[in-house]
Every structure is written in structure tokens, then in C-alpha cells.
């Protein structure tokens, strides 16, 4: 397989993981707002999800590079 094709596939996979993480964070925030009727809890939940999933994704990407 040519190197260009591998680079494109790797880039698309990384982009997909970022979109997936953002969708999970947004879903968590939306569910918190729906359950509590408070935008503050939604923002807090979104940021908490971002910290947890972002840290996990960062660790995964670093480990994958090696």
C-alpha cells in the first residue's frame, strides 16, 4: 500500500476518534441538562467528560505513536 494512502487512512481515523469524543461529551452535557434543567450542570458534565475522555484519548494517541 502506498505511503500516501496510509497517511490519509491514519488521518481519517484520528479525525473520527476526535469526532467520537466530542459527540460523547456533547451527549453527556445534553443529558445532564435534560435531567436537571440546569445549564450549569450541563457545562460541568461536558467539561468533566472532556477531561476524562480527552485524557484517555491523549494517552492512546501517545501510546499509538510509539
Secondary structure, DSSP 8 states (H G I E B T S, - for coil): --HHHHHHHHHHHHHHHHHHHHHHHHHHHHHHHHHH--HHHHHHHHHHHHHHHHHHHHHHHHHHH-
